[in-house]
């Protein structure tokens, strides 16, 4: 026996072998708890787990949660679903980090109660009641005050000289169950072996409409180069369009060495302004503003006006340098040199990007580099910026981003980071997991019904939705998709409706978008002709073909319909036409249901029958319900699951319906809510 | 900057921020590495992971593995598949525990090589070759002897005054790649943050045919109660049937208090032998043998004869007591008392099992209880037993099993534990994960084509196959399924073929099975009439309807066909008849392919067309191939994917084919292998 005794000493299992409950397959749990699930203030965290024990005993379980900086845990009960799956939930109330775990225990009182209800032998019942009395007495010892007294009284009555059936009823009473649940015996409870993190953001992290534009292209008549001041005058227009976020490409001094000319020409003329992403010149680097745009004070005035109009300013974080960046002289150790002593520019052979110099993150001086880059973000936060769109994060180490985002958010939990990684799936997911608040997606390249359905279902229904918040862009300064090049105004309209209603966060690069700019540099290219990346443009915002009115209406619809404020309720519905895509979003209480039908064919009228899950949407299959088109104001009466739709792309390629249930009929009128 | 500096000190990420490779989603990895994957000696462990880094650099990765008791790691390279998924594998050579992990690194030479092949600017190529020469020189410094000299020579030639193209060819040469791969720069490699376990068993853990029988029912003519000696005489018969394991229900003294009579009667007569699972009487407990069966010496002689015949003996571990068990007096603290002072018998209200007393695993003296139960297993190992079938493990704590199995296997890695848990899915899986070598399944209740296809696909293709090794039983002393009760001899035949060919491990409870015992205690019950659990039976092994010959042939087919020795290759094939099920198993090299077709209808001839994936099976769709029925010896020529099958249940309800490819045609003869 001494061998076995020694073995037991070595046993590294649960410290008390009597803890019989098992907790496994906890969700959400991202990479074994290595990464946090994401929520915004006011949302629920629904926690599920497989919880069971040996034998037939009944279990109880709770979710334990707290703010990560709190010492006390709060608990909320879990309920069994099927097949040993349990569920509980808690609401996150403030921004910052939360954490949660699970506790479960074999509950002898619940087992006693369950068995007692099934016993048929009077002698057994009498013995069982004596056992139960003991359990209730123990609970009384754990309780205090009135509860203790009441429990003690019940324990005595359970074994009193009274008829059996009355005592059994007392043992099975709801009142005793409530008391016993309030004072359970948790001495042998099992704690889940991990504490799991949640990052809680402000609501903008989940629900946002972005507008990207180049300040230098806002020049007044007669001026060559726009400024923060001229850009400031553009803000009321953007506010009227209903956006939440104005995002500016880099606003820093632009390098002159190897500066690109118009249409990405290798040579530039003296008037070419260069790419804003070639950051750094003798006028300064990442903490400076381009003199042509104005001063830091002008930038702050721009931000103040944005705030006044209800807009937030998002800055571009592009951690790369022009060959003229001050860092190259002040910190040569942060860059790689070629054998000929020249600085190593960016390249992806045979392509060269000689106007850009990447940081060498394998530098021996990486710590100082990380700190300096973090200080860039802190600098702009100090100017009042709370949102950053990060350029090509997938070309800098994942460990750096994880560190810098967690550091910044620890001090400023309100900061939002949008990851501009158009890369492979695993890479994009890793960036989202390690901390980016929102992520660009493949939406721009998903244009058919099958592509949209598959991809958006993945984004909104798969486990990755716990950490990957999509932000859909129909265009960017880098991407003018073929669908827009050849589909004309209807294509822009349908892509706009899709982006704005499929995802709670979306954005456009304007005014190119609303002005239906669809000229590519050359056939087969996704680059814009006369791209603003390399030259100043002038836009006629008053052009009659502008989509400004549609955009303003869509953004108002988004604000007014809470169903569109989140992504998880997205469901696609069958339409018997491959060119028509139909989907809905809804609030949990079904109080707000938005149904969208989009014609993906920008050239022809398409029609078909939509098939709706009426019961799931809370609709009475036997009665008509009203579809109110929020874009046109038109109202339609639909009956049952199957209804007809036709969409002419040249009038409006989409319906955005609010679904209204009939609530009452009085005389000749139907009322819908 | 001091704030950021402090932040960097607090950073708990990778100790060196320059380690850029990321390793995630490693498979196999069971519950975050909490449990081991299972293999048998000689098998491969195929390890996959998502491996990637920022940017465009090339990566290299290795699987690192070792015996858990070894200090040195062995490494084997991983290769990229698609979408950043990598795969490597290693073979486990000895029984015991192994462990593995992954290392990956950004390989500058591979990046250099990849880029060099794509460069088109001669000046760039020259500069790149100088960079490459530096990398090769560094490798020379890491290498020794001839490799070092050769690398140094190559480094010099790369920058020698020679034509560019020749130097580029040298840089891209296979020889240099081999040398550089042998001496990589791993100074900034990433190690996966977990070391993952594998339990390696002997082959019997994966491939086994079990025969369960009651020794007491082997009495010679004129005797009332069989003995180890009479059971020993039964062994040659079992060996002729081709089984590997003979499994005996408990062989211990049987309690008298509340002993059950024939057909589970509450009262027993003086001649009723009682249930072998009511363990313990004044003659002894779990470490004693029932005097009616003989002595411990007789048992050892039984085991010796089994060994001589190539059979292993499996004992039943049933950790429960009769009310007469010596433990109840020697260790009263291990049992629960009722308020009236009586011992708490087993119950599941309203059902009572008064002949059985469970251990109280919540006893304060649980440590001594665990140790004593472990010593029971050790006792029987000392008698030569190496396989245990564990009765109802799901009614004892999971932590106990995890401890006792790991303790026993640490000292005796050859021991096999079969879990007899007919319980909920999560419970059965947990037992398999925590250490049981094999598991009973729901096979007994899966009788239709849909049920069989779904369930066996789950068992053999889902991730749980890493730890859950199924053992299929068409019957047990507790379960006589309706399908057998009403399907007659053809039902027994088809269930036998299914069990023996769907899974590498299967078992029958005989002689009830081969003698087609199908009388249930009452309609709707799965209990046998006159069950051997409560009475001694006498079996006529020579009965003409015995399935002994079919069993012997099936077990020979199993042994001769390595495709049937494991489960992971199982694939179901379409048949246009719901009563016909068709599936195949194959060796990795396709050298052995077994194709099975079973008629699930025990009453009528069923026919249909089988659809085979001929290319996947290595067959030439344009040429005939031979199907050799290993049960009847008949040979059929099939052509292409779709072929006709008809099965008469009254002749043979199944084909077990060896698929033979045509290898050559000489004159009039086709040769098939």
Interface residues (C-beta under 8 A of the other chain):
Chain A: X1 X4 X5 X7 X8 X11 X13 X14 X17 X18 X19 X20 X22 X24 X25 X31 X32 X33 X50 X52 X53 X54 X55 X56 X83 X84 X115 X116 X118 X119 X120 X121 X124 X127 X130 X131 X134 X188 X338 X339 X340 X347 X348 X349 X350 X352 X361 X362 X363 X366 X367 X370 X371 X372 X374 X375 X378 X394 X395 X396 X397 X398 X399 X400 X402 X403 X407 X424 X425 X426 X427 X430
Chain B: X1 X4 X5 X7 X8 X11 X13 X14 X17 X18 X19 X20 X22 X24 X25 X31 X32 X33 X50 X52 X53 X54 X55 X56 X83 X84 X115 X116 X118 X119 X120 X121 X124 X127 X130 X131 X134 X188 X338 X339 X340 X347 X348 X349 X350 X352 X361 X362 X363 X366 X367 X370 X371 X372 X374 X375 X378 X394 X395 X396 X397 X398 X399 X400 X402 X403 X407 X410 X424 X425 X426 X427 X430
